[in-house]
Amino acid sequence: MDKRTKIAVAVVAACLLAAGLIIYFHQPPKQGGIRQGLGVPEVVGVGILIRLDPQTHELVVQQVVPGSPAARAGITNGLIVSKVDSNPMQGRPLAQCVNLIRGPVGTTVQLELVTPDRSQTNSVELTRQKLKL
């Protein structure tokens, strides 16, 4: 991997870490395998990037990672995460929200999601998994 690619991967990983819900694990290249020399990073999470709305102080889904547990569950950008495992998110700091959603591979987290117009509320249980950037 050339220097520019390494820098790009590091920037993407830093953005995902800052946005939350993603824990970065560097996997060294496998010897003799297809991935040899690529150093493709893997992350663990449910596949959503979140942000706090500066006006409403609500936790909002900013982006959904394609192929992730969140994408398979039909989560879309703009949904409001009102609860995580029955814990209300309103008014909590972003770091605290992220810590409630994070966890080891194979464990589950329950999210209560509200549409931006407040017309629908749905609960979804997601299983954390390794994701590829």
C-alpha positions as CSV (number, residue, x, y, z in Angstrom):
1,M,0.0,0.0,0.0
2,D,1.5,3.3,-1.0
3,K,1.8,6.3,1.4
4,R,-1.2,8.2,0.0
5,T,-3.5,5.1,0.3
6,K,-2.3,4.6,3.9
7,I,-3.1,8.3,4.7
8,A,-6.6,8.0,3.1
9,V,-7.4,4.8,5.0
10,A,-6.2,6.5,8.3
11,V,-8.4,9.6,7.6
12,V,-11.5,7.5,6.8
13,A,-10.9,5.4,10.0
14,A,-10.5,8.6,12.0
15,C,-13.7,10.1,10.6
16,L,-15.6,6.9,11.4
17,L,-14.2,6.8,14.9
18,A,-15.1,10.5,15.5
19,A,-18.6,9.9,14.2
20,G,-19.0,7.0,16.5
21,L,-20.3,3.5,16.4
22,I,-17.2,2.1,14.8
23,I,-14.2,0.6,16.6
24,Y,-11.1,0.4,14.5
25,F,-9.1,-2.8,14.4
26,H,-6.1,-3.0,12.1
27,Q,-5.7,-6.5,10.7
28,P,-2.1,-7.1,9.4
29,P,-2.0,-8.5,5.8
30,K,-2.4,-12.3,5.6
31,Q,0.7,-14.0,4.2
32,G,0.0,-15.9,1.0
33,G,-3.7,-15.0,0.8
34,I,-5.7,-12.8,-1.6
35,R,-5.4,-9.9,0.8
36,Q,-1.6,-10.0,1.0
37,G,-0.1,-6.6,1.0
38,L,-3.5,-4.8,0.9
39,G,-3.8,-4.2,4.7
40,V,-7.6,-3.7,4.3
41,P,-8.8,-2.4,7.7
42,E,-11.8,-4.0,9.4
43,V,-14.1,-2.3,11.9
44,V,-16.7,-3.5,14.3
45,G,-20.2,-2.0,14.6
46,V,-23.8,-1.9,13.4
47,G,-23.0,0.2,10.4
48,I,-24.4,3.7,11.2
49,L,-22.6,7.0,11.5
50,I,-24.4,9.3,13.9
51,R,-24.4,12.9,14.9
52,L,-26.1,15.2,17.4
53,D,-28.4,17.7,15.9
54,P,-27.1,21.1,17.2
55,Q,-30.7,22.5,17.5
56,T,-32.7,19.6,18.9
57,H,-29.9,17.8,20.6
58,E,-31.2,14.5,19.2
59,L,-29.1,11.6,17.9
60,V,-29.5,11.4,14.1
61,V,-28.4,8.7,11.7
62,Q,-26.1,10.6,9.3
63,Q,-25.0,7.7,7.1
64,V,-25.7,3.9,6.8
65,V,-22.8,1.7,5.7
66,P,-23.9,-0.5,2.7
67,G,-24.2,-4.2,3.5
68,S,-24.1,-3.5,7.3
69,P,-26.6,-4.8,9.8
70,A,-28.2,-1.4,9.8
71,A,-28.6,-1.4,6.0
72,R,-30.1,-4.9,6.1
73,A,-32.6,-3.7,8.7
74,G,-33.8,-0.8,6.5
75,I,-32.3,2.0,8.6
76,T,-32.0,5.2,6.5
77,N,-30.3,8.6,6.9
78,G,-32.2,11.1,9.0
79,L,-33.9,8.7,11.4
80,I,-33.7,9.8,15.0
81,V,-32.2,7.3,17.6
82,S,-34.5,7.9,20.6
83,K,-33.4,4.9,22.7
84,V,-30.6,2.4,22.9
85,D,-31.4,-0.7,24.9
86,S,-34.3,1.3,26.6
87,N,-31.9,4.2,27.5
88,P,-33.2,7.5,26.2
89,M,-30.7,9.4,24.1
90,Q,-32.2,12.9,24.3
91,G,-29.7,15.3,25.8
92,R,-26.8,12.8,26.2
93,P,-23.3,13.7,25.0
94,L,-22.4,12.0,21.7
95,A,-19.6,10.0,23.2
96,Q,-22.0,8.5,25.8
97,C,-24.4,7.6,23.0
98,V,-21.7,5.9,21.0
99,N,-20.5,3.9,24.0
100,L,-24.0,2.6,24.5
101,I,-24.2,1.4,20.9
102,R,-20.7,-0.1,20.7
103,G,-19.9,-3.6,21.7
104,P,-18.1,-6.8,20.8
105,V,-18.7,-8.8,17.5
106,G,-21.8,-11.0,17.8
107,T,-23.5,-9.0,20.5
108,T,-26.8,-7.3,20.0
109,V,-28.1,-3.8,20.6
110,Q,-31.7,-2.6,20.4
111,L,-32.4,0.8,18.8
112,E,-35.7,2.7,18.9
113,L,-35.9,4.9,15.8
114,V,-38.2,7.8,15.1
115,T,-38.9,9.3,11.7
116,P,-38.0,13.0,11.4
117,D,-41.6,14.1,11.2
118,R,-42.3,12.0,14.4
119,S,-45.1,10.0,12.6
120,Q,-43.5,6.6,13.2
121,T,-41.5,4.8,15.8
122,N,-39.8,1.4,15.3
123,S,-37.5,-0.8,17.3
124,V,-34.8,-2.9,15.7
125,E,-32.3,-5.3,17.1
126,L,-29.0,-5.3,15.4
127,T,-26.1,-7.7,15.8
128,R,-22.6,-6.1,15.8
129,Q,-20.3,-7.5,13.1
130,K,-17.0,-6.8,11.3
131,L,-17.4,-4.3,8.5
132,K,-15.0,-3.6,5.7
133,L,-14.2,0.0,4.7
